[in-house]
Amino acid sequence: MAVRAVRGAVQLERDEAGHMEEQVGALLTAVLERNELHPDDLISIWFTATPDLHSDFPAAAARKLGIVDVPLICAQELDIEGAMPRVVRLLAHIESDRPRSGIAHVYLGAAAALRKDIAQ
């Protein structure tokens, strides 16, 4: 098996813990489903959140999905003028037999505008 990386992002409508849990959970679920992954295939996940998100850690949504033995970390995204607000991004390291070109990167909702070149 090769080590691969999967990117993804979602824009939140509001900064509320329950909403973040729901949206980040949907993002993680889509990443797993579209890449035919199981939690055992995950090596680690990096989450970033834009500076306007304060209600919760994005990684908490992963824990609530049952991803409990995978290293997770959260960081703050750069505060760039004009950047899309209320965005959670992820970079998941996985084990997969898929070629790099076969990895499905997942950008949900308005976040698809962030990476039109790779958004599925």
Backbone as CSV, one residue per row, in Angstrom:
resi,resn,N_x,N_y,N_z,CA_x,CA_y,CA_z,C_x,C_y,C_z
1,MET,0.836,-1.183,0.000,0.000,0.000,0.000,0.878,1.242,0.000
2,ALA,0.402,2.247,-0.682,1.109,3.522,-0.727,0.491,4.489,0.278
3,VAL,1.278,5.461,0.692,0.764,6.555,1.502,0.320,7.651,0.542
4,ARG,-0.897,8.104,0.707,-1.472,9.153,-0.130,-2.022,10.259,0.762
5,ALA,-2.306,11.399,0.153,-2.911,12.520,0.875,-4.208,12.900,0.184
6,VAL,-5.203,13.215,0.989,-6.506,13.648,0.491,-6.788,15.025,1.064
7,ARG,-7.196,15.950,0.193,-7.555,17.303,0.623,-9.065,17.435,0.660
8,GLY,-9.529,18.381,1.461,-10.948,18.668,1.500,-11.216,19.954,2.242
9,ALA,-12.405,20.504,2.038,-12.800,21.727,2.735,-14.317,21.861,2.713
10,VAL,-14.805,22.623,3.678,-16.218,22.959,3.754,-16.329,24.359,4.346
11,GLN,-17.278,25.134,3.829,-17.543,26.447,4.398,-18.752,26.335,5.322
12,LEU,-18.602,26.825,6.541,-19.696,26.817,7.500,-20.588,28.030,7.281
13,GLU,-21.849,27.881,7.571,-22.791,29.002,7.474,-22.680,29.916,8.686
14,ARG,-22.282,29.335,9.825,-22.189,30.100,11.069,-21.194,29.412,11.999
15,ASP,-20.706,30.149,12.962,-19.738,29.630,13.914,-20.460,29.106,15.159
16,GLU,-20.968,27.885,15.055,-21.628,27.214,16.171,-21.102,25.789,16.236
17,ALA,-20.844,25.313,17.441,-20.239,23.992,17.627,-21.044,22.877,16.951
18,GLY,-22.351,22.869,17.115,-23.176,21.820,16.506,-23.128,21.860,14.987
19,HIS,-23.119,23.053,14.440,-23.043,23.207,12.987,-21.678,22.751,12.478
20,MET,-20.615,23.094,13.224,-19.284,22.644,12.820,-19.211,21.123,12.854
21,GLU,-19.723,20.523,13.912,-19.722,19.059,14.009,-20.446,18.429,12.818
22,GLU,-21.590,18.971,12.460,-22.375,18.449,11.350,-21.628,18.586,10.020
23,GLN,-21.093,19.761,9.753,-20.452,20.023,8.464,-19.102,19.309,8.325
24,VAL,-18.305,19.309,9.377,-17.025,18.598,9.319,-17.279,17.094,9.266
25,GLY,-18.299,16.620,9.966,-18.678,15.213,9.873,-19.074,14.834,8.459
26,ALA,-19.835,15.708,7.791,-20.227,15.450,6.402,-19.004,15.435,5.491
27,LEU,-18.066,16.326,5.730,-16.833,16.362,4.928,-16.034,15.077,5.107
28,LEU,-15.822,14.664,6.344,-15.073,13.430,6.600,-15.769,12.207,6.016
29,THR,-17.074,12.150,6.164,-17.832,11.030,5.606,-17.685,10.982,4.094
30,ALA,-17.761,12.134,3.447,-17.608,12.190,1.989,-16.203,11.764,1.565
31,VAL,-15.188,12.197,2.303,-13.808,11.791,1.986,-13.672,10.274,2.068
32,LEU,-14.202,9.686,3.141,-14.114,8.241,3.307,-14.884,7.506,2.203
33,GLU,-16.113,7.929,1.952,-16.943,7.238,0.961,-16.388,7.364,-0.455
34,ARG,-16.013,8.556,-0.855,-15.561,8.775,-2.233,-14.217,8.113,-2.530
35,ASN,-13.459,7.818,-1.474,-12.176,7.158,-1.661,-12.209,5.706,-1.207
36,GLU,-13.426,5.208,-0.887,-13.623,3.835,-0.428,-12.672,3.490,0.710
37,LEU,-12.655,4.368,1.708,-11.760,4.213,2.856,-12.529,3.775,4.095
38,HIS,-11.807,3.151,4.997,-12.297,2.794,6.318,-11.391,3.505,7.319
39,PRO,-11.852,3.732,8.532,-10.999,4.403,9.512,-9.614,3.756,9.673
40,ASP,-9.503,2.445,9.467,-8.201,1.777,9.575,-7.221,2.220,8.487
41,ASP,-7.729,2.810,7.402,-6.872,3.296,6.321,-6.268,4.668,6.624
42,LEU,-6.780,5.333,7.653,-6.305,6.670,8.002,-5.007,6.605,8.796
43,ILE,-4.054,7.438,8.420,-2.788,7.555,9.158,-2.866,8.736,10.108
44,SER,-3.283,9.893,9.590,-3.444,11.097,10.401,-4.278,12.103,9.616
45,ILE,-4.824,13.080,10.345,-5.582,14.149,9.701,-5.184,15.481,10.321
46,TRP,-4.853,16.421,9.450,-4.614,17.815,9.835,-5.868,18.600,9.493
47,PHE,-6.354,19.378,10.423,-7.472,20.289,10.177,-6.967,21.713,10.341
48,THR,-7.449,22.606,9.481,-7.243,24.033,9.725,-8.606,24.699,9.692
49,ALA,-8.712,25.794,10.425,-9.932,26.590,10.441,-9.539,28.051,10.268
50,THR,-10.366,28.780,9.544,-10.095,30.201,9.377,-10.208,30.894,10.737
51,PRO,-9.536,32.043,10.902,-9.495,32.713,12.207,-10.841,33.161,12.757
52,ASP,-11.885,33.145,11.938,-13.205,33.566,12.407,-14.007,32.419,13.027
53,LEU,-13.427,31.228,13.124,-14.101,30.083,13.743,-13.520,29.837,15.131
54,HIS,-14.391,29.898,16.143,-13.956,29.783,17.540,-14.770,28.785,18.355
55,SER,-15.844,28.240,17.789,-16.815,27.494,18.590,-16.366,26.100,19.015
56,ASP,-15.478,25.472,18.241,-15.065,24.106,18.586,-13.844,23.730,17.764
57,PHE,-13.250,22.616,18.121,-12.153,22.051,17.349,-12.742,21.192,16.235
58,PRO,-12.316,21.367,14.987,-12.826,20.499,13.914,-12.571,19.016,14.193
59,ALA,-11.483,18.697,14.857,-11.165,17.298,15.149,-12.208,16.643,16.042
60,ALA,-12.935,17.434,16.808,-13.977,16.862,17.679,-15.025,16.135,16.852
61,ALA,-15.303,16.623,15.645,-16.276,15.952,14.773,-15.783,14.574,14.364
62,ALA,-14.485,14.448,14.123,-13.919,13.140,13.770,-14.067,12.163,14.926
63,ARG,-13.806,12.625,16.121,-13.938,11.752,17.295,-15.384,11.287,17.452
64,LYS,-16.329,12.174,17.193,-17.731,11.807,17.328,-18.180,10.834,16.240
65,LEU,-17.434,10.781,15.127,-17.713,9.794,14.072,-17.087,8.438,14.391
66,GLY,-16.346,8.358,15.494,-15.710,7.096,15.863,-14.265,6.983,15.433
67,ILE,-13.699,8.044,14.903,-12.281,8.041,14.527,-11.501,8.410,15.790
68,VAL,-11.188,7.389,16.577,-10.646,7.641,17.915,-9.179,7.265,18.084
69,ASP,-8.638,6.440,17.183,-7.250,6.011,17.356,-6.344,6.534,16.238
70,VAL,-6.780,7.605,15.583,-6.012,8.230,14.505,-5.496,9.562,15.029
71,PRO,-4.211,9.872,14.865,-3.720,11.177,15.295,-4.393,12.309,14.509
72,LEU,-4.910,13.284,15.241,-5.567,14.451,14.665,-4.931,15.704,15.233
73,ILE,-4.892,16.756,14.434,-4.392,18.033,14.931,-5.159,19.153,14.259
74,CYS,-5.349,20.241,14.987,-6.025,21.422,14.449,-5.058,22.600,14.484
75,ALA,-5.190,23.464,13.487,-4.376,24.676,13.415,-5.227,25.779,12.803
76,GLN,-4.750,26.997,12.967,-5.459,28.124,12.379,-4.909,28.411,10.996
77,GLU,-5.813,28.603,10.053,-5.460,28.962,8.687,-4.892,30.383,8.684
78,LEU,-4.088,30.717,7.692,-3.573,32.071,7.558,-4.717,33.069,7.426
79,ASP,-4.553,34.227,8.013,-5.560,35.284,7.965,-5.265,36.189,6.770
80,ILE,-5.725,35.765,5.601,-5.450,36.477,4.355,-6.643,37.357,3.997
81,GLU,-6.379,38.619,3.724,-7.449,39.545,3.348,-8.162,39.051,2.094
82,GLY,-9.480,39.017,2.152,-10.276,38.595,1.011,-10.497,37.093,0.914
83,ALA,-9.919,36.321,1.832,-10.097,34.867,1.803,-11.529,34.500,2.191
84,MET,-11.965,33.343,1.722,-13.301,32.855,2.049,-13.424,32.677,3.568
85,PRO,-14.481,33.204,4.175,-14.647,33.077,5.624,-15.221,31.723,6.035
86,ARG,-15.052,31.399,7.323,-15.658,30.231,7.978,-15.383,28.928,7.251
87,VAL,-14.121,28.674,6.947,-13.749,27.465,6.211,-12.932,26.532,7.096
88,VAL,-13.299,25.265,7.068,-12.504,24.205,7.685,-11.911,23.394,6.536
89,ARG,-10.586,23.211,6.592,-9.893,22.401,5.589,-9.316,21.167,6.278
90,LEU,-9.105,20.132,5.494,-8.431,18.957,6.042,-7.407,18.432,5.056
91,LEU,-6.407,17.796,5.604,-5.400,17.060,4.849,-5.263,15.729,5.561
92,ALA,-5.786,14.681,4.926,-5.755,13.345,5.521,-4.676,12.514,4.848
93,HIS,-3.846,11.897,5.655,-2.849,10.954,5.148,-3.449,9.566,5.274
94,ILE,-3.389,8.825,4.176,-4.071,7.529,4.123,-3.155,6.463,3.528
95,GLU,-3.542,5.212,3.749,-2.938,4.087,3.036,-3.939,3.662,1.980
96,SER,-3.482,3.560,0.732,-4.401,3.236,-0.358,-3.649,2.609,-1.522
97,ASP,-4.338,1.734,-2.227,-3.789,1.173,-3.458,-4.092,2.057,-4.665
98,ARG,-4.901,3.079,-4.476,-5.238,3.978,-5.586,-4.008,4.764,-6.025
99,PRO,-3.898,5.000,-7.330,-2.829,5.889,-7.778,-3.143,7.313,-7.314
100,ARG,-2.140,8.148,-7.270,-2.330,9.532,-6.834,-3.447,10.203,-7.633
101,SER,-3.511,9.910,-8.930,-4.530,10.514,-9.794,-5.937,10.001,-9.483
102,GLY,-6.045,8.914,-8.736,-7.338,8.337,-8.413,-7.909,8.793,-7.087
103,ILE,-7.197,9.651,-6.386,-7.675,10.150,-5.099,-8.744,11.209,-5.341
104,ALA,-9.869,11.087,-4.633,-10.970,12.050,-4.748,-10.846,13.086,-3.636
105,HIS,-10.490,14.297,-4.012,-10.437,15.412,-3.073,-11.844,15.990,-2.980
106,VAL,-12.263,16.361,-1.770,-13.665,16.700,-1.533,-13.786,18.134,-1.024
107,TYR,-14.462,18.947,-1.811,-14.748,20.330,-1.444,-16.255,20.499,-1.502
108,LEU,-16.874,20.656,-0.328,-18.331,20.689,-0.251,-18.872,22.111,-0.347
109,GLY,-20.028,22.227,-0.964,-20.724,23.508,-1.040,-19.875,24.598,-1.656
110,ALA,-19.936,25.773,-1.066,-19.215,26.940,-1.585,-17.703,26.737,-1.587
111,ALA,-17.202,25.831,-0.748,-15.754,25.577,-0.686,-15.216,24.988,-1.981
112,ALA,-16.087,24.482,-2.846,-15.632,23.957,-4.142,-14.920,25.036,-4.951
113,ALA,-15.255,26.297,-4.710,-14.609,27.403,-5.424,-13.139,27.554,-5.046
114,LEU,-12.729,26.976,-3.919,-11.341,27.099,-3.476,-10.371,26.340,-4.367
115,ARG,-10.797,25.196,-4.870,-9.915,24.351,-5.692,-10.708,23.730,-6.832
116,LYS,-11.120,24.546,-7.761,-11.879,24.047,-8.906,-11.092,23.028,-9.708
117,ASP,-9.764,23.084,-9.596,-8.918,22.165,-10.353,-8.971,20.741,-9.834
118,ILE,-9.262,20.550,-8.516,-9.267,19.187,-7.980,-10.560,18.813,-7.275
119,ALA,-11.473,19.759,-7.098,-12.716,19.462,-6.386,-13.525,18.420,-7.152
120,GLN,-14.070,17.452,-6.437,-14.870,16.388,-7.040,-16.341,16.737,-6.916
